[in-house]
Amino acid sequence: MVLGAFAWNAVLRVLAQAGEAVPRPRPRFGHGAEVVIGARTLVGSFHPSQQNTFTKRLTPAMLDAVLARAVALAATE
């Protein structure tokens, strides 16, 4: 799981440099976005910054849901 678009793009770049088959065009970041790359599933979440939490762009329920999804995926991988 990655927190924010910056981390999303960084992980995709690192995986591509490591020889993983990153889809083209590169998957777009979004809260709850998922992409399977090799044996990994990358899950995106808005960063829990004050800007995102104070404006309710990211709520506790949203973060709980994406964390639960990441835990579920980790249990199957």
HTML snippet that shows the backbone in 3Dmol.js (N, CA, C, O; Angstrom):
<script src="https://3Dmol.org/build/3Dmol-min.js"></script>
<div id="view" style="width:600px;height:400px;position:relative"></div>
<script>
const pdb = `
ATOM      1  N   MET A   1       0.844  -1.166   0.000  1.00  0.00           N
ATOM      2  CA  MET A   1       0.000   0.000   0.000  1.00  0.00           C
ATOM      3  C   MET A   1       0.892   1.233   0.000  1.00  0.00           C
ATOM      4  O   MET A   1       1.921   1.277   0.674  1.00  0.00           O
ATOM      5  N   VAL A   2       0.478   2.226  -0.766  1.00  0.00           N
ATOM      6  CA  VAL A   2       1.224   3.478  -0.816  1.00  0.00           C
ATOM      7  C   VAL A   2       0.318   4.630  -0.399  1.00  0.00           C
ATOM      8  O   VAL A   2      -0.888   4.615  -0.644  1.00  0.00           O
ATOM      9  N   LEU A   3       0.929   5.628   0.235  1.00  0.00           N
ATOM     10  CA  LEU A   3       0.200   6.799   0.706  1.00  0.00           C
ATOM     11  C   LEU A   3       0.513   7.982  -0.189  1.00  0.00           C
ATOM     12  O   LEU A   3       1.571   8.598  -0.062  1.00  0.00           O
ATOM     13  N   GLY A   4      -0.389   8.299  -1.084  1.00  0.00           N
ATOM     14  CA  GLY A   4      -0.246   9.468  -1.942  1.00  0.00           C
ATOM     15  C   GLY A   4       0.248   9.149  -3.341  1.00  0.00           C
ATOM     16  O   GLY A   4       0.830   8.097  -3.607  1.00  0.00           O
ATOM     17  N   ALA A   5      -0.011  10.111  -4.230  1.00  0.00           N
ATOM     18  CA  ALA A   5       0.360   9.957  -5.638  1.00  0.00           C
ATOM     19  C   ALA A   5       1.874   9.920  -5.829  1.00  0.00           C
ATOM     20  O   ALA A   5       2.378   9.209  -6.699  1.00  0.00           O
ATOM     21  N   PHE A   6       2.595  10.686  -5.013  1.00  0.00           N
ATOM     22  CA  PHE A   6       4.053  10.699  -5.132  1.00  0.00           C
ATOM     23  C   PHE A   6       4.610   9.303  -4.888  1.00  0.00           C
ATOM     24  O   PHE A   6       5.455   8.831  -5.648  1.00  0.00           O
ATOM     25  N   ALA A   7       4.141   8.636  -3.828  1.00  0.00           N
ATOM     26  CA  ALA A   7       4.605   7.279  -3.522  1.00  0.00           C
ATOM     27  C   ALA A   7       4.165   6.288  -4.586  1.00  0.00           C
ATOM     28  O   ALA A   7       4.920   5.389  -4.956  1.00  0.00           O
ATOM     29  N   TRP A   8       2.929   6.454  -5.083  1.00  0.00           N
ATOM     30  CA  TRP A   8       2.403   5.586  -6.146  1.00  0.00           C
ATOM     31  C   TRP A   8       3.342   5.617  -7.360  1.00  0.00           C
ATOM     32  O   TRP A   8       3.761   4.572  -7.858  1.00  0.00           O
ATOM     33  N   ASN A   9       3.659   6.812  -7.821  1.00  0.00           N
ATOM     34  CA  ASN A   9       4.524   6.959  -8.992  1.00  0.00           C
ATOM     35  C   ASN A   9       5.940   6.466  -8.720  1.00  0.00           C
ATOM     36  O   ASN A   9       6.579   5.897  -9.605  1.00  0.00           O
ATOM     37  N   ALA A  10       6.429   6.680  -7.511  1.00  0.00           N
ATOM     38  CA  ALA A  10       7.777   6.219  -7.164  1.00  0.00           C
ATOM     39  C   ALA A  10       7.851   4.692  -7.187  1.00  0.00           C
ATOM     40  O   ALA A  10       8.813   4.130  -7.711  1.00  0.00           O
ATOM     41  N   VAL A  11       6.860   4.025  -6.633  1.00  0.00           N
ATOM     42  CA  VAL A  11       6.857   2.556  -6.623  1.00  0.00           C
ATOM     43  C   VAL A  11       6.769   2.015  -8.051  1.00  0.00           C
ATOM     44  O   VAL A  11       7.474   1.068  -8.399  1.00  0.00           O
ATOM     45  N   LEU A  12       5.916   2.605  -8.867  1.00  0.00           N
ATOM     46  CA  LEU A  12       5.823   2.158 -10.266  1.00  0.00           C
ATOM     47  C   LEU A  12       7.155   2.334 -10.991  1.00  0.00           C
ATOM     48  O   LEU A  12       7.571   1.467 -11.759  1.00  0.00           O
ATOM     49  N   ARG A  13       7.813   3.452 -10.745  1.00  0.00           N
ATOM     50  CA  ARG A  13       9.111   3.715 -11.379  1.00  0.00           C
ATOM     51  C   ARG A  13      10.159   2.700 -10.917  1.00  0.00           C
ATOM     52  O   ARG A  13      10.904   2.165 -11.737  1.00  0.00           O
ATOM     53  N   VAL A  14      10.220   2.434  -9.621  1.00  0.00           N
ATOM     54  CA  VAL A  14      11.194   1.483  -9.082  1.00  0.00           C
ATOM     55  C   VAL A  14      10.935   0.076  -9.613  1.00  0.00           C
ATOM     56  O   VAL A  14      11.871  -0.629  -9.989  1.00  0.00           O
ATOM     57  N   LEU A  15       9.676  -0.330  -9.644  1.00  0.00           N
ATOM     58  CA  LEU A  15       9.361  -1.658 -10.164  1.00  0.00           C
ATOM     59  C   LEU A  15       9.741  -1.774 -11.640  1.00  0.00           C
ATOM     60  O   LEU A  15      10.271  -2.800 -12.067  1.00  0.00           O
ATOM     61  N   ALA A  16       9.475  -0.738 -12.411  1.00  0.00           N
ATOM     62  CA  ALA A  16       9.846  -0.758 -13.831  1.00  0.00           C
ATOM     63  C   ALA A  16      11.358  -0.856 -13.987  1.00  0.00           C
ATOM     64  O   ALA A  16      11.850  -1.598 -14.837  1.00  0.00           O
ATOM     65  N   GLN A  17      12.093  -0.112 -13.170  1.00  0.00           N
ATOM     66  CA  GLN A  17      13.561  -0.156 -13.236  1.00  0.00           C
ATOM     67  C   GLN A  17      14.105  -1.513 -12.817  1.00  0.00           C
ATOM     68  O   GLN A  17      15.186  -1.916 -13.247  1.00  0.00           O
ATOM     69  N   ALA A  18      13.350  -2.217 -11.973  1.00  0.00           N
ATOM     70  CA  ALA A  18      13.763  -3.545 -11.523  1.00  0.00           C
ATOM     71  C   ALA A  18      13.376  -4.637 -12.518  1.00  0.00           C
ATOM     72  O   ALA A  18      13.636  -5.817 -12.283  1.00  0.00           O
ATOM     73  N   GLY A  19      12.756  -4.240 -13.627  1.00  0.00           N
ATOM     74  CA  GLY A  19      12.422  -5.200 -14.663  1.00  0.00           C
ATOM     75  C   GLY A  19      11.016  -5.767 -14.594  1.00  0.00           C
ATOM     76  O   GLY A  19      10.666  -6.651 -15.376  1.00  0.00           O
ATOM     77  N   GLU A  20      10.207  -5.272 -13.670  1.00  0.00           N
ATOM     78  CA  GLU A  20       8.814  -5.734 -13.598  1.00  0.00           C
ATOM     79  C   GLU A  20       8.032  -5.162 -14.771  1.00  0.00           C
ATOM     80  O   GLU A  20       8.345  -4.077 -15.262  1.00  0.00           O
ATOM     81  N   ALA A  21       7.023  -5.885 -15.216  1.00  0.00           N
ATOM     82  CA  ALA A  21       6.198  -5.458 -16.341  1.00  0.00           C
ATOM     83  C   ALA A  21       5.101  -4.518 -15.833  1.00  0.00           C
ATOM     84  O   ALA A  21       3.991  -4.953 -15.526  1.00  0.00           O
ATOM     85  N   VAL A  22       5.425  -3.234 -15.752  1.00  0.00           N
ATOM     86  CA  VAL A  22       4.453  -2.221 -15.327  1.00  0.00           C
ATOM     87  C   VAL A  22       3.571  -1.893 -16.529  1.00  0.00           C
ATOM     88  O   VAL A  22       4.084  -1.588 -17.606  1.00  0.00           O
ATOM     89  N   PRO A  23       2.251  -1.954 -16.356  1.00  0.00           N
ATOM     90  CA  PRO A  23       1.349  -1.693 -17.485  1.00  0.00           C
ATOM     91  C   PRO A  23       1.568  -0.322 -18.114  1.00  0.00           C
ATOM     92  O   PRO A  23       1.919   0.644 -17.436  1.00  0.00           O
ATOM     93  N   ARG A  24       1.352  -0.263 -19.422  1.00  0.00           N
ATOM     94  CA  ARG A  24       1.399   1.005 -20.162  1.00  0.00           C
ATOM     95  C   ARG A  24       0.042   1.257 -20.749  1.00  0.00           C
ATOM     96  O   ARG A  24      -0.505   0.329 -21.345  1.00  0.00           O
ATOM     97  N   PRO A  25      -0.553   2.411 -20.643  1.00  0.00           N
ATOM     98  CA  PRO A  25      -0.035   3.540 -19.868  1.00  0.00           C
ATOM     99  C   PRO A  25      -0.021   3.187 -18.387  1.00  0.00           C
ATOM    100  O   PRO A  25      -0.751   2.308 -17.930  1.00  0.00           O
ATOM    101  N   ARG A  26       0.824   3.893 -17.656  1.00  0.00           N
ATOM    102  CA  ARG A  26       0.943   3.616 -16.232  1.00  0.00           C
ATOM    103  C   ARG A  26      -0.394   3.817 -15.536  1.00  0.00           C
ATOM    104  O   ARG A  26      -1.123   4.762 -15.840  1.00  0.00           O
ATOM    105  N   PRO A  27      -0.716   2.928 -14.602  1.00  0.00           N
ATOM    106  CA  PRO A  27      -1.988   3.046 -13.875  1.00  0.00           C
ATOM    107  C   PRO A  27      -2.065   4.374 -13.126  1.00  0.00           C
ATOM    108  O   PRO A  27      -1.087   4.830 -12.534  1.00  0.00           O
ATOM    109  N   ARG A  28      -3.248   4.980 -13.165  1.00  0.00           N
ATOM    110  CA  ARG A  28      -3.455   6.262 -12.496  1.00  0.00           C
ATOM    111  C   ARG A  28      -3.708   6.050 -11.011  1.00  0.00           C
ATOM    112  O   ARG A  28      -4.356   5.087 -10.600  1.00  0.00           O
ATOM    113  N   PHE A  29      -3.183   6.969 -10.224  1.00  0.00           N
ATOM    114  CA  PHE A  29      -3.391   6.940  -8.784  1.00  0.00           C
ATOM    115  C   PHE A  29      -4.807   7.377  -8.433  1.00  0.00           C
ATOM    116  O   PHE A  29      -5.393   8.231  -9.099  1.00  0.00           O
ATOM    117  N   GLY A  30      -5.326   6.797  -7.415  1.00  0.00           N
ATOM    118  CA  GLY A  30      -6.600   7.194  -6.833  1.00  0.00           C
ATOM    119  C   GLY A  30      -6.764   6.458  -5.517  1.00  0.00           C
ATOM    120  O   GLY A  30      -6.146   5.415  -5.303  1.00  0.00           O
ATOM    121  N   HIS A  31      -7.583   6.988  -4.647  1.00  0.00           N
ATOM    122  CA  HIS A  31      -7.811   6.319  -3.381  1.00  0.00           C
ATOM    123  C   HIS A  31      -8.521   4.996  -3.652  1.00  0.00           C
ATOM    124  O   HIS A  31      -9.596   4.963  -4.250  1.00  0.00           O
ATOM    125  N   GLY A  32      -7.902   3.913  -3.202  1.00  0.00           N
ATOM    126  CA  GLY A  32      -8.466   2.584  -3.420  1.00  0.00           C
ATOM    127  C   GLY A  32      -8.070   1.968  -4.758  1.00  0.00           C
ATOM    128  O   GLY A  32      -8.479   0.849  -5.070  1.00  0.00           O
ATOM    129  N   ALA A  33      -7.277   2.690  -5.550  1.00  0.00           N
ATOM    130  CA  ALA A  33      -6.834   2.142  -6.835  1.00  0.00           C
ATOM    131  C   ALA A  33      -5.951   0.923  -6.583  1.00  0.00           C
ATOM    132  O   ALA A  33      -5.176   0.887  -5.628  1.00  0.00           O
ATOM    133  N   GLU A  34      -6.082  -0.062  -7.447  1.00  0.00           N
ATOM    134  CA  GLU A  34      -5.272  -1.281  -7.343  1.00  0.00           C
ATOM    135  C   GLU A  34      -4.705  -1.636  -8.701  1.00  0.00           C
ATOM    136  O   GLU A  34      -5.351  -1.443  -9.731  1.00  0.00           O
ATOM    137  N   VAL A  35      -3.485  -2.159  -8.692  1.00  0.00           N
ATOM    138  CA  VAL A  35      -2.886  -2.674  -9.913  1.00  0.00           C
ATOM    139  C   VAL A  35      -2.014  -3.873  -9.537  1.00  0.00           C
ATOM    140  O   VAL A  35      -1.250  -3.828  -8.572  1.00  0.00           O
ATOM    141  N   VAL A  36      -2.145  -4.930 -10.309  1.00  0.00           N
ATOM    142  CA  VAL A  36      -1.326  -6.128 -10.098  1.00  0.00           C
ATOM    143  C   VAL A  36      -0.099  -6.012 -10.980  1.00  0.00           C
ATOM    144  O   VAL A  36      -0.194  -5.822 -12.193  1.00  0.00           O
ATOM    145  N   ILE A  37       1.056  -6.130 -10.341  1.00  0.00           N
ATOM    146  CA  ILE A  37       2.336  -6.086 -11.055  1.00  0.00           C
ATOM    147  C   ILE A  37       3.142  -7.287 -10.582  1.00  0.00           C
ATOM    148  O   ILE A  37       3.621  -7.327  -9.449  1.00  0.00           O
ATOM    149  N   GLY A  38       3.278  -8.244 -11.454  1.00  0.00           N
ATOM    150  CA  GLY A  38       3.958  -9.477 -11.070  1.00  0.00           C
ATOM    151  C   GLY A  38       3.174 -10.168  -9.965  1.00  0.00           C
ATOM    152  O   GLY A  38       1.974 -10.406 -10.097  1.00  0.00           O
ATOM    153  N   ALA A  39       3.857 -10.486  -8.885  1.00  0.00           N
ATOM    154  CA  ALA A  39       3.218 -11.161  -7.755  1.00  0.00           C
ATOM    155  C   ALA A  39       2.664 -10.172  -6.736  1.00  0.00           C
ATOM    156  O   ALA A  39       2.160 -10.577  -5.688  1.00  0.00           O
ATOM    157  N   ARG A  40       2.756  -8.869  -7.038  1.00  0.00           N
ATOM    158  CA  ARG A  40       2.336  -7.834  -6.097  1.00  0.00           C
ATOM    159  C   ARG A  40       1.052  -7.166  -6.538  1.00  0.00           C
ATOM    160  O   ARG A  40       0.756  -7.073  -7.729  1.00  0.00           O
ATOM    161  N   THR A  41       0.292  -6.702  -5.554  1.00  0.00           N
ATOM    162  CA  THR A  41      -0.844  -5.839  -5.825  1.00  0.00           C
ATOM    163  C   THR A  41      -0.572  -4.522  -5.122  1.00  0.00           C
ATOM    164  O   THR A  41      -0.439  -4.474  -3.899  1.00  0.00           O
ATOM    165  N   LEU A  42      -0.491  -3.468  -5.893  1.00  0.00           N
ATOM    166  CA  LEU A  42      -0.257  -2.135  -5.352  1.00  0.00           C
ATOM    167  C   LEU A  42      -1.608  -1.495  -5.071  1.00  0.00           C
ATOM    168  O   LEU A  42      -2.478  -1.455  -5.941  1.00  0.00           O
ATOM    169  N   VAL A  43      -1.781  -0.995  -3.849  1.00  0.00           N
ATOM    170  CA  VAL A  43      -3.025  -0.351  -3.432  1.00  0.00           C
ATOM    171  C   VAL A  43      -2.702   1.089  -3.068  1.00  0.00           C
ATOM    172  O   VAL A  43      -1.778   1.351  -2.298  1.00  0.00           O
ATOM    173  N   GLY A  44      -3.468   2.020  -3.625  1.00  0.00           N
ATOM    174  CA  GLY A  44      -3.238   3.439  -3.359  1.00  0.00           C
ATOM    175  C   GLY A  44      -4.199   4.005  -2.330  1.00  0.00           C
ATOM    176  O   GLY A  44      -5.353   3.587  -2.232  1.00  0.00           O
ATOM    177  N   SER A  45      -3.698   4.961  -1.569  1.00  0.00           N
ATOM    178  CA  SER A  45      -4.526   5.672  -0.598  1.00  0.00           C
ATOM    179  C   SER A  45      -4.114   7.136  -0.599  1.00  0.00           C
ATOM    180  O   SER A  45      -2.939   7.468  -0.755  1.00  0.00           O
ATOM    181  N   PHE A  46      -5.107   8.007  -0.421  1.00  0.00           N
ATOM    182  CA  PHE A  46      -4.751   9.405  -0.209  1.00  0.00           C
ATOM    183  C   PHE A  46      -3.858   9.482   1.021  1.00  0.00           C
ATOM    184  O   PHE A  46      -4.031   8.719   1.971  1.00  0.00           O
ATOM    185  N   HIS A  47      -2.904  10.405   1.000  1.00  0.00           N
ATOM    186  CA  HIS A  47      -2.003  10.594   2.132  1.00  0.00           C
ATOM    187  C   HIS A  47      -2.798  11.167   3.304  1.00  0.00           C
ATOM    188  O   HIS A  47      -3.629  12.053   3.108  1.00  0.00           O
ATOM    189  N   PRO A  48      -2.552  10.671   4.522  1.00  0.00           N
ATOM    190  CA  PRO A  48      -3.307  11.172   5.675  1.00  0.00           C
ATOM    191  C   PRO A  48      -2.764  12.499   6.212  1.00  0.00           C
ATOM    192  O   PRO A  48      -2.556  12.653   7.416  1.00  0.00           O
ATOM    193  N   SER A  49      -2.543  13.433   5.323  1.00  0.00           N
ATOM    194  CA  SER A  49      -2.064  14.757   5.719  1.00  0.00           C
ATOM    195  C   SER A  49      -3.215  15.575   6.283  1.00  0.00           C
ATOM    196  O   SER A  49      -4.383  15.226   6.108  1.00  0.00           O
ATOM    197  N   GLN A  50      -2.875  16.665   6.962  1.00  0.00           N
ATOM    198  CA  GLN A  50      -3.907  17.555   7.480  1.00  0.00           C
ATOM    199  C   GLN A  50      -4.764  18.110   6.351  1.00  0.00           C
ATOM    200  O   GLN A  50      -5.975  18.272   6.500  1.00  0.00           O
ATOM    201  N   GLN A  51      -4.130  18.397   5.231  1.00  0.00           N
ATOM    202  CA  GLN A  51      -4.889  18.931   4.094  1.00  0.00           C
ATOM    203  C   GLN A  51      -5.986  17.947   3.666  1.00  0.00           C
ATOM    204  O   GLN A  51      -7.105  18.365   3.369  1.00  0.00           O
ATOM    205  N   ASN A  52      -5.680  16.672   3.634  1.00  0.00           N
ATOM    206  CA  ASN A  52      -6.666  15.676   3.202  1.00  0.00           C
ATOM    207  C   ASN A  52      -7.660  15.316   4.298  1.00  0.00           C
ATOM    208  O   ASN A  52      -8.829  15.057   4.009  1.00  0.00           O
ATOM    209  N   THR A  53      -7.216  15.296   5.544  1.00  0.00           N
ATOM    210  CA  THR A  53      -8.139  14.907   6.617  1.00  0.00           C
ATOM    211  C   THR A  53      -9.032  16.066   7.049  1.00  0.00           C
ATOM    212  O   THR A  53     -10.213  15.858   7.325  1.00  0.00           O
ATOM    213  N   PHE A  54      -8.498  17.267   7.111  1.00  0.00           N
ATOM    214  CA  PHE A  54      -9.319  18.417   7.527  1.00  0.00           C
ATOM    215  C   PHE A  54     -10.389  18.745   6.493  1.00  0.00           C
ATOM    216  O   PHE A  54     -11.475  19.206   6.846  1.00  0.00           O
ATOM    217  N   THR A  55     -10.090  18.512   5.228  1.00  0.00           N
ATOM    218  CA  THR A  55     -11.064  18.800   4.164  1.00  0.00           C
ATOM    219  C   THR A  55     -11.996  17.619   3.898  1.00  0.00           C
ATOM    220  O   THR A  55     -12.881  17.697   3.046  1.00  0.00           O
ATOM    221  N   LYS A  56     -11.791  16.525   4.634  1.00  0.00           N
ATOM    222  CA  LYS A  56     -12.600  15.300   4.488  1.00  0.00           C
ATOM    223  C   LYS A  56     -12.405  14.611   3.144  1.00  0.00           C
ATOM    224  O   LYS A  56     -13.222  13.783   2.739  1.00  0.00           O
ATOM    225  N   ARG A  57     -11.313  14.958   2.452  1.00  0.00           N
ATOM    226  CA  ARG A  57     -10.987  14.201   1.238  1.00  0.00           C
ATOM    227  C   ARG A  57     -10.657  12.762   1.628  1.00  0.00           C
ATOM    228  O   ARG A  57     -10.919  11.820   0.880  1.00  0.00           O
ATOM    229  N   LEU A  58     -10.079  12.620   2.812  1.00  0.00           N
ATOM    230  CA  LEU A  58      -9.794  11.299   3.371  1.00  0.00           C
ATOM    231  C   LEU A  58     -10.433  11.241   4.749  1.00  0.00           C
ATOM    232  O   LEU A  58     -10.097  12.024   5.637  1.00  0.00           O
ATOM    233  N   THR A  59     -11.344  10.319   4.915  1.00  0.00           N
ATOM    234  CA  THR A  59     -12.013  10.147   6.212  1.00  0.00           C
ATOM    235  C   THR A  59     -11.454   8.909   6.910  1.00  0.00           C
ATOM    236  O   THR A  59     -10.848   8.055   6.263  1.00  0.00           O
ATOM    237  N   PRO A  60     -11.649   8.806   8.212  1.00  0.00           N
ATOM    238  CA  PRO A  60     -11.189   7.596   8.904  1.00  0.00           C
ATOM    239  C   PRO A  60     -11.776   6.318   8.297  1.00  0.00           C
ATOM    240  O   PRO A  60     -11.084   5.305   8.201  1.00  0.00           O
ATOM    241  N   ALA A  61     -13.035   6.363   7.893  1.00  0.00           N
ATOM    242  CA  ALA A  61     -13.655   5.177   7.291  1.00  0.00           C
ATOM    243  C   ALA A  61     -12.985   4.805   5.975  1.00  0.00           C
ATOM    244  O   ALA A  61     -12.795   3.624   5.683  1.00  0.00           O
ATOM    245  N   MET A  62     -12.627   5.812   5.182  1.00  0.00           N
ATOM    246  CA  MET A  62     -11.953   5.543   3.909  1.00  0.00           C
ATOM    247  C   MET A  62     -10.594   4.893   4.144  1.00  0.00           C
ATOM    248  O   MET A  62     -10.226   3.937   3.462  1.00  0.00           O
ATOM    249  N   LEU A  63      -9.856   5.418   5.112  1.00  0.00           N
ATOM    250  CA  LEU A  63      -8.535   4.859   5.411  1.00  0.00           C
ATOM    251  C   LEU A  63      -8.670   3.451   5.973  1.00  0.00           C
ATOM    252  O   LEU A  63      -7.906   2.560   5.602  1.00  0.00           O
ATOM    253  N   ASP A  64      -9.634   3.242   6.862  1.00  0.00           N
ATOM    254  CA  ASP A  64      -9.864   1.900   7.406  1.00  0.00           C
ATOM    255  C   ASP A  64     -10.174   0.896   6.296  1.00  0.00           C
ATOM    256  O   ASP A  64      -9.677  -0.230   6.312  1.00  0.00           O
ATOM    257  N   ALA A  65     -10.987   1.307   5.345  1.00  0.00           N
ATOM    258  CA  ALA A  65     -11.376   0.403   4.258  1.00  0.00           C
ATOM    259  C   ALA A  65     -10.183   0.017   3.394  1.00  0.00           C
ATOM    260  O   ALA A  65     -10.029  -1.153   3.043  1.00  0.00           O
ATOM    261  N   VAL A  66      -9.344   0.977   3.050  1.00  0.00           N
ATOM    262  CA  VAL A  66      -8.204   0.651   2.185  1.00  0.00           C
ATOM    263  C   VAL A  66      -7.159  -0.154   2.947  1.00  0.00           C
ATOM    264  O   VAL A  66      -6.490  -1.006   2.362  1.00  0.00           O
ATOM    265  N   LEU A  67      -7.007   0.105   4.255  1.00  0.00           N
ATOM    266  CA  LEU A  67      -6.095  -0.710   5.056  1.00  0.00           C
ATOM    267  C   LEU A  67      -6.608  -2.146   5.173  1.00  0.00           C
ATOM    268  O   LEU A  67      -5.826  -3.094   5.102  1.00  0.00           O
ATOM    269  N   ALA A  68      -7.903  -2.303   5.350  1.00  0.00           N
ATOM    270  CA  ALA A  68      -8.486  -3.647   5.419  1.00  0.00           C
ATOM    271  C   ALA A  68      -8.273  -4.387   4.102  1.00  0.00           C
ATOM    272  O   ALA A  68      -7.995  -5.586   4.102  1.00  0.00           O
ATOM    273  N   ARG A  69      -8.400  -3.687   2.997  1.00  0.00           N
ATOM    274  CA  ARG A  69      -8.175  -4.308   1.681  1.00  0.00           C
ATOM    275  C   ARG A  69      -6.714  -4.747   1.554  1.00  0.00           C
ATOM    276  O   ARG A  69      -6.432  -5.841   1.063  1.00  0.00           O
ATOM    277  N   ALA A  70      -5.792  -3.899   1.994  1.00  0.00           N
ATOM    278  CA  ALA A  70      -4.366  -4.248   1.913  1.00  0.00           C
ATOM    279  C   ALA A  70      -4.056  -5.453   2.797  1.00  0.00           C
ATOM    280  O   ALA A  70      -3.275  -6.321   2.405  1.00  0.00           O
ATOM    281  N   VAL A  71      -4.649  -5.514   3.966  1.00  0.00           N
ATOM    282  CA  VAL A  71      -4.453  -6.667   4.852  1.00  0.00           C
ATOM    283  C   VAL A  71      -4.999  -7.939   4.202  1.00  0.00           C
ATOM    284  O   VAL A  71      -4.363  -8.992   4.251  1.00  0.00           O
ATOM    285  N   ALA A  72      -6.172  -7.834   3.599  1.00  0.00           N
ATOM    286  CA  ALA A  72      -6.770  -8.996   2.929  1.00  0.00           C
ATOM    287  C   ALA A  72      -5.892  -9.476   1.785  1.00  0.00           C
ATOM    288  O   ALA A  72      -5.697 -10.679   1.613  1.00  0.00           O
ATOM    289  N   LEU A  73      -5.362  -8.544   1.005  1.00  0.00           N
ATOM    290  CA  LEU A  73      -4.481  -8.925  -0.097  1.00  0.00           C
ATOM    291  C   LEU A  73      -3.185  -9.549   0.420  1.00  0.00           C
ATOM    292  O   LEU A  73      -2.695 -10.523  -0.152  1.00  0.00           O
ATOM    293  N   ALA A  74      -2.632  -8.998   1.489  1.00  0.00           N
ATOM    294  CA  ALA A  74      -1.386  -9.540   2.049  1.00  0.00           C
ATOM    295  C   ALA A  74      -1.588 -10.957   2.566  1.00  0.00           C
ATOM    296  O   ALA A  74      -0.671 -11.775   2.504  1.00  0.00           O
ATOM    297  N   ALA A  75      -2.765 -11.250   3.070  1.00  0.00           N
ATOM    298  CA  ALA A  75      -3.042 -12.582   3.586  1.00  0.00           C
ATOM    299  C   ALA A  75      -3.118 -13.633   2.492  1.00  0.00           C
ATOM    300  O   ALA A  75      -2.933 -14.822   2.754  1.00  0.00           O
ATOM    301  N   THR A  76      -3.392 -13.195   1.253  1.00  0.00           N
ATOM    302  CA  THR A  76      -3.519 -14.137   0.141  1.00  0.00           C
ATOM    303  C   THR A  76      -2.249 -14.229  -0.690  1.00  0.00           C
ATOM    304  O   THR A  76      -2.117 -15.131  -1.517  1.00  0.00           O
ATOM    305  N   GLU A  77      -1.321 -13.315  -0.484  1.00  0.00           N
ATOM    306  CA  GLU A  77      -0.098 -13.321  -1.313  1.00  0.00           C
ATOM    307  C   GLU A  77       1.008 -14.081  -0.651  1.00  0.00           C
ATOM    308  O   GLU A  77       2.102 -14.187  -1.205  1.00  0.00           O
TER     309      GLU A  77
END
`;
const viewer = $3Dmol.createViewer("view");
viewer.addModel(pdb, "pdb");
viewer.setStyle({}, {cartoon: {color: "spectrum"}});
viewer.zoomTo();
viewer.render();
</script>
